[in-house]
Protein backbone atom coordinates (compact mmCIF):
# COMPACT_ATOMS: atom_id res chain seq x y z
CA UNK A 1 0.00 0.00 0.00
CA UNK A 2 2.75 2.51 0.82
CA UNK A 3 4.67 2.17 -2.45
CA UNK A 4 1.45 2.83 -4.36
CA UNK A 5 0.73 5.82 -2.23
CA UNK A 6 4.22 7.16 -2.89
CA UNK A 7 3.84 6.75 -6.59
CA UNK A 8 0.49 8.53 -6.49
CA UNK A 9 2.02 11.43 -4.62
CA UNK A 10 4.94 11.73 -7.03
CA UNK A 11 2.77 11.92 -10.14
CA UNK A 12 1.46 15.48 -9.60
CA UNK A 13 4.93 16.75 -8.85
CA UNK A 14 6.18 15.45 -12.14
CA UNK A 15 3.32 17.12 -14.02
CA UNK A 16 4.03 20.45 -12.31
CA UNK A 17 7.65 20.13 -13.20
CA UNK A 18 6.72 19.83 -16.84
CA UNK A 19 4.42 22.87 -16.63
CA UNK A 20 7.16 24.94 -15.03
CA UNK A 21 9.57 24.55 -17.93
CA UNK A 22 11.18 28.00 -18.48
CA UNK A 23 10.06 29.75 -21.71
CA UNK A 24 7.00 27.60 -22.24
CA UNK A 25 4.54 30.56 -21.98
CA UNK A 26 6.90 33.04 -23.66
CA UNK A 27 7.03 30.88 -26.73
CA UNK A 28 3.27 31.15 -27.10
CA UNK A 29 3.20 35.09 -26.98
CA UNK A 30 4.79 37.47 -29.53
CA UNK A 31 8.08 38.93 -28.43
CA UNK A 32 8.04 42.66 -27.38
CA UNK A 33 10.05 44.90 -29.79
CA UNK A 34 11.38 47.93 -27.85
CA UNK A 35 12.75 49.56 -31.01
CA UNK A 36 9.33 49.57 -32.71
CA UNK A 37 7.72 50.99 -29.57
CA UNK A 38 10.27 53.79 -29.39
CA UNK A 39 9.82 54.55 -33.09
CA UNK A 40 6.03 54.77 -32.68
CA UNK A 41 6.44 57.05 -29.68
CA UNK A 42 8.90 59.23 -31.59
CA UNK A 43 6.47 59.54 -34.52
CA UNK A 44 3.63 60.49 -32.16
CA UNK A 45 5.74 63.18 -30.51
CA UNK A 46 6.79 64.49 -33.94
CA UNK A 47 3.15 64.73 -35.08
CA UNK A 48 2.19 66.63 -31.92
CA UNK A 49 5.13 69.00 -32.38
CA UNK A 50 4.20 69.70 -36.02
CA UNK A 51 0.57 70.38 -35.07
CA UNK A 52 1.69 72.70 -32.30
CA UNK A 53 4.01 74.60 -34.66
CA UNK A 54 1.20 74.94 -37.22
CA UNK A 55 -1.19 76.25 -34.55
CA UNK A 56 1.41 78.76 -33.36
CA UNK A 57 2.01 79.98 -36.94
CA UNK A 58 -1.73 80.43 -37.51
CA UNK A 59 -1.99 82.32 -34.22
CA UNK A 60 0.93 84.57 -35.19
CA UNK A 61 -0.62 85.42 -38.56
CA UNK A 62 -4.05 86.04 -37.05
CA UNK A 63 -2.52 88.31 -34.39
CA UNK A 64 -0.62 90.27 -37.05
CA UNK A 65 -3.84 90.78 -39.05
CA UNK A 66 -5.74 91.91 -35.96
CA UNK A 67 -2.97 94.35 -35.01
CA UNK A 68 -2.86 95.73 -38.57
CA UNK A 69 -6.64 96.11 -38.67
CA UNK A 70 -6.66 97.84 -35.29
CA UNK A 71 -3.95 100.23 -36.48
CA UNK A 72 -5.78 100.99 -39.74
CA UNK A 73 -9.42 100.97 -38.68
CA UNK A 74 -9.18 101.91 -35.01
CA UNK A 75 -10.16 105.52 -35.81
CA UNK A 76 -13.14 104.58 -38.01
CA UNK A 77 -15.86 105.84 -35.67
CA UNK A 78 -13.97 109.03 -34.85
CA UNK A 79 -13.26 109.70 -38.54
CA UNK A 80 -16.91 109.15 -39.45
CA UNK A 81 -17.95 111.71 -36.84
CA UNK A 82 -15.41 114.19 -38.22
CA UNK A 83 -16.92 114.02 -41.69
CA UNK A 84 -19.78 116.22 -40.49
CA UNK A 85 -17.25 118.88 -39.50
CA UNK A 86 -15.57 118.69 -42.92
CA UNK A 87 -18.97 118.96 -44.64
CA UNK A 88 -19.87 122.07 -42.64
CA UNK A 89 -16.56 123.72 -43.51
CA UNK A 90 -17.17 122.98 -47.19
CA UNK A 91 -20.71 124.40 -47.00
CA UNK A 92 -19.35 127.58 -45.40
CA UNK A 93 -16.87 128.00 -48.25
CA UNK A 94 -19.46 127.31 -50.96
CA UNK A 95 -21.96 129.71 -49.39
CA UNK A 96 -19.83 132.66 -50.51
CA UNK A 97 -20.32 133.35 -54.25
CA UNK A 98 -17.23 133.82 -56.34
CA UNK A 99 -18.26 137.41 -57.14
CA UNK A 100 -18.65 138.27 -53.46
CA UNK A 101 -15.31 136.71 -52.66
CA UNK A 102 -13.60 138.69 -55.42
CA UNK A 103 -15.16 141.93 -54.23
CA UNK A 104 -14.61 141.29 -50.51
CA UNK A 105 -12.44 143.57 -48.43
CA UNK A 106 -9.23 142.31 -46.92
CA UNK A 107 -10.82 141.27 -43.61
CA UNK A 108 -13.54 139.14 -45.22
CA UNK A 109 -11.12 137.72 -47.75
CA UNK A 110 -8.75 136.79 -44.94
CA UNK A 111 -11.60 134.99 -43.16
CA UNK A 112 -12.51 133.01 -46.28
CA UNK A 113 -8.88 132.10 -46.90
CA UNK A 114 -8.58 130.96 -43.29
CA UNK A 115 -11.61 128.68 -43.63
CA UNK A 116 -10.19 127.16 -46.82
CA UNK A 117 -6.84 126.61 -45.10
CA UNK A 118 -8.63 124.93 -42.19
CA UNK A 119 -10.34 122.57 -44.59
CA UNK A 120 -7.05 121.65 -46.27
CA UNK A 121 -5.33 121.02 -42.94
CA UNK A 122 -8.29 118.98 -41.74
CA UNK A 123 -8.18 116.76 -44.82
CA UNK A 124 -4.42 116.31 -44.47
CA UNK A 125 -4.86 115.27 -40.84
CA UNK A 126 -7.48 112.70 -41.86
CA UNK A 127 -5.22 111.41 -44.61
CA UNK A 128 -2.37 110.88 -42.16
CA UNK A 129 -4.69 108.49 -40.35
CA UNK A 130 -5.62 106.62 -43.52
CA UNK A 131 -8.80 108.53 -44.41
CA UNK A 132 -8.89 109.70 -48.04
CA UNK A 133 -11.41 111.92 -49.79
CA UNK A 134 -13.20 110.77 -52.94
CA UNK A 135 -13.93 113.34 -55.65
CA UNK A 136 -14.81 111.07 -58.59
CA UNK A 137 -16.02 113.68 -61.09
CA UNK A 138 -15.02 112.53 -64.57
CA UNK A 139 -14.34 108.98 -63.39
CA UNK A 140 -16.28 105.84 -64.21
CA UNK A 141 -19.12 105.13 -61.79
CA UNK A 142 -18.14 102.49 -59.22
CA UNK A 143 -21.05 101.11 -57.15
CA UNK A 144 -18.57 100.06 -54.46
CA UNK A 145 -17.45 103.66 -53.91
CA UNK A 146 -20.28 105.83 -55.29
CA UNK A 147 -24.01 106.19 -54.79
CA UNK A 148 -25.90 107.42 -57.85
CA UNK A 149 -28.50 110.07 -57.00
CA UNK A 150 -29.63 110.92 -60.54
CA UNK A 151 -28.82 110.41 -64.21
CA UNK A 152 -27.98 113.20 -66.61
CA UNK A 153 -28.11 112.99 -70.45
CA UNK A 154 -24.65 113.76 -71.77
CA UNK A 155 -24.24 112.69 -75.42
CA UNK A 156 -20.61 113.77 -75.45
CA UNK A 157 -19.71 111.75 -72.33
CA UNK A 158 -19.50 107.93 -72.12
CA UNK A 159 -22.37 106.35 -70.25
CA UNK A 160 -21.61 105.63 -66.63
CA UNK A 161 -19.31 108.60 -66.16
CA UNK A 162 -19.66 110.66 -62.98
CA UNK A 163 -20.55 114.18 -64.10
CA UNK A 164 -21.42 115.78 -60.76
CA UNK A 165 -20.47 115.18 -57.14
CA UNK A 166 -23.16 116.23 -54.69
CA UNK A 167 -21.28 115.04 -51.61
CA UNK A 168 -17.70 113.82 -51.40
CA UNK A 169 -17.05 110.27 -50.29
CA UNK A 170 -14.33 108.92 -48.01
CA UNK A 171 -12.46 105.65 -47.62
CA UNK A 172 -10.34 104.35 -44.77
CA UNK A 173 -7.82 101.73 -45.76
CA UNK A 174 -9.64 99.55 -48.25
CA UNK A 175 -13.07 100.13 -46.69
CA UNK A 176 -15.68 102.71 -47.62
CA UNK A 177 -16.27 105.18 -44.83
CA UNK A 178 -18.94 107.02 -46.81
CA UNK A 179 -19.86 106.64 -50.50
CA UNK A 180 -19.75 109.69 -52.74
CA UNK A 181 -23.19 110.96 -53.80
CA UNK A 182 -22.99 111.53 -57.53
CA UNK A 183 -24.85 112.20 -60.75
CA UNK A 184 -24.11 109.83 -63.62
CA UNK A 185 -24.16 110.46 -67.37
CA UNK A 186 -26.48 108.34 -69.46
CA UNK A 187 -24.18 108.85 -72.44
CA UNK A 188 -25.17 108.82 -76.08
CA UNK A 189 -28.30 107.38 -77.69
CA UNK A 190 -29.54 104.03 -76.51
CA UNK A 191 -28.63 100.99 -78.56
CA UNK A 192 -31.27 98.73 -80.08
CA UNK A 193 -31.15 96.34 -77.13
CA UNK A 194 -31.77 99.17 -74.69
CA UNK A 195 -28.21 99.37 -73.40
CA UNK A 196 -26.26 102.59 -73.51
CA UNK A 197 -23.88 103.04 -76.37
CA UNK A 198 -20.96 105.01 -74.92
CA UNK A 199 -19.47 107.41 -77.41
CA UNK A 200 -22.19 106.79 -80.01
CA UNK A 201 -23.13 109.81 -82.14
CA UNK A 202 -26.22 110.63 -84.19
CA UNK A 203 -24.69 109.33 -87.42
CA UNK A 204 -24.05 105.91 -85.91
CA UNK A 205 -27.58 105.88 -84.44
CA UNK A 206 -29.07 106.41 -87.88
C-alpha positions in Angstrom: 0.0 0.0 0.0 2.8 2.5 0.8 4.7 2.2 -2.5 1.5 2.8 -4.4 0.7 5.8 -2.2 4.2 7.2 -2.9 3.8 6.8 -6.6 0.5 8.5 -6.5 2.0 11.4 -4.6 4.9 11.7 -7.0 2.8 11.9 -10.1 1.5 15.5 -9.6 4.9 16.8 -8.8 6.2 15.5 -12.1 3.3 17.1 -14.0 4.0 20.4 -12.3 7.7 20.1 -13.2 6.7 19.8 -16.8 4.4 22.9 -16.6 7.2 24.9 -15.0 9.6 24.6 -17.9 11.2 28.0 -18.5 10.1 29.7 -21.7 7.0 27.6 -22.2 4.5 30.6 -22.0 6.9 33.0 -23.7 7.0 30.9 -26.7 3.3 31.2 -27.1 3.2 35.1 -27.0 4.8 37.5 -29.5 8.1 38.9 -28.4 8.0 42.7 -27.4 10.1 44.9 -29.8 11.4 47.9 -27.9 12.8 49.6 -31.0 9.3 49.6 -32.7 7.7 51.0 -29.6 10.3 53.8 -29.4 9.8 54.5 -33.1 6.0 54.8 -32.7 6.4 57.0 -29.7 8.9 59.2 -31.6 6.5 59.5 -34.5 3.6 60.5 -32.2 5.7 63.2 -30.5 6.8 64.5 -33.9 3.2 64.7 -35.1 2.2 66.6 -31.9 5.1 69.0 -32.4 4.2 69.7 -36.0 0.6 70.4 -35.1 1.7 72.7 -32.3 4.0 74.6 -34.7 1.2 74.9 -37.2 -1.2 76.3 -34.6 1.4 78.8 -33.4 2.0 80.0 -36.9 -1.7 80.4 -37.5 -2.0 82.3 -34.2 0.9 84.6 -35.2 -0.6 85.4 -38.6 -4.0 86.0 -37.1 -2.5 88.3 -34.4 -0.6 90.3 -37.1 -3.8 90.8 -39.0 -5.7 91.9 -36.0 -3.0 94.4 -35.0 -2.9 95.7 -38.6 -6.6 96.1 -38.7 -6.7 97.8 -35.3 -4.0 100.2 -36.5 -5.8 101.0 -39.7 -9.4 101.0 -38.7 -9.2 101.9 -35.0 -10.2 105.5 -35.8 -13.1 104.6 -38.0 -15.9 105.8 -35.7 -14.0 109.0 -34.9 -13.3 109.7 -38.5 -16.9 109.1 -39.4 -17.9 111.7 -36.8 -15.4 114.2 -38.2 -16.9 114.0 -41.7 -19.8 116.2 -40.5 -17.2 118.9 -39.5 -15.6 118.7 -42.9 -19.0 119.0 -44.6 -19.9 122.1 -42.6 -16.6 123.7 -43.5 -17.2 123.0 -47.2 -20.7 124.4 -47.0 -19.4 127.6 -45.4 -16.9 128.0 -48.3 -19.5 127.3 -51.0 -22.0 129.7 -49.4 -19.8 132.7 -50.5 -20.3 133.3 -54.2 -17.2 133.8 -56.3 -18.3 137.4 -57.1 -18.6 138.3 -53.5 -15.3 136.7 -52.7 -13.6 138.7 -55.4 -15.2 141.9 -54.2 -14.6 141.3 -50.5 -12.4 143.6 -48.4 -9.2 142.3 -46.9 -10.8 141.3 -43.6 -13.5 139.1 -45.2 -11.1 137.7 -47.8 -8.8 136.8 -44.9 -11.6 135.0 -43.2 -12.5 133.0 -46.3 -8.9 132.1 -46.9 -8.6 131.0 -43.3 -11.6 128.7 -43.6 -10.2 127.2 -46.8 -6.8 126.6 -45.1 -8.6 124.9 -42.2 -10.3 122.6 -44.6 -7.0 121.6 -46.3 -5.3 121.0 -42.9 -8.3 119.0 -41.7 -8.2 116.8 -44.8 -4.4 116.3 -44.5 -4.9 115.3 -40.8 -7.5 112.7 -41.9 -5.2 111.4 -44.6 -2.4 110.9 -42.2 -4.7 108.5 -40.3 -5.6 106.6 -43.5 -8.8 108.5 -44.4 -8.9 109.7 -48.0 -11.4 111.9 -49.8 -13.2 110.8 -52.9 -13.9 113.3 -55.6 -14.8 111.1 -58.6 -16.0 113.7 -61.1 -15.0 112.5 -64.6 -14.3 109.0 -63.4 -16.3 105.8 -64.2 -19.1 105.1 -61.8 -18.1 102.5 -59.2 -21.1 101.1 -57.2 -18.6 100.1 -54.5 -17.5 103.7 -53.9 -20.3 105.8 -55.3 -24.0 106.2 -54.8 -25.9 107.4 -57.9 -28.5 110.1 -57.0 -29.6 110.9 -60.5 -28.8 110.4 -64.2 -28.0 113.2 -66.6 -28.1 113.0 -70.4 -24.6 113.8 -71.8 -24.2 112.7 -75.4 -20.6 113.8 -75.5 -19.7 111.7 -72.3 -19.5 107.9 -72.1 -22.4 106.3 -70.2 -21.6 105.6 -66.6 -19.3 108.6 -66.2 -19.7 110.7 -63.0 -20.6 114.2 -64.1 -21.4 115.8 -60.8 -20.5 115.2 -57.1 -23.2 116.2 -54.7 -21.3 115.0 -51.6 -17.7 113.8 -51.4 -17.0 110.3 -50.3 -14.3 108.9 -48.0 -12.5 105.6 -47.6 -10.3 104.4 -44.8 -7.8 101.7 -45.8 -9.6 99.5 -48.3 -13.1 100.1 -46.7 -15.7 102.7 -47.6 -16.3 105.2 -44.8 -18.9 107.0 -46.8 -19.9 106.6 -50.5 -19.7 109.7 -52.7 -23.2 111.0 -53.8 -23.0 111.5 -57.5 -24.8 112.2 -60.7 -24.1 109.8 -63.6 -24.2 110.5 -67.4 -26.5 108.3 -69.5 -24.2 108.9 -72.4 -25.2 108.8 -76.1 -28.3 107.4 -77.7 -29.5 104.0 -76.5 -28.6 101.0 -78.6 -31.3 98.7 -80.1 -31.2 96.3 -77.1 -31.8 99.2 -74.7 -28.2 99.4 -73.4 -26.3 102.6 -73.5 -23.9 103.0 -76.4 -21.0 105.0 -74.9 -19.5 107.4 -77.4 -22.2 106.8 -80.0 -23.1 109.8 -82.1 -26.2 110.6 -84.2 -24.7 109.3 -87.4 -24.1 105.9 -85.9 -27.6 105.9 -84.4 -29.1 106.4 -87.9 
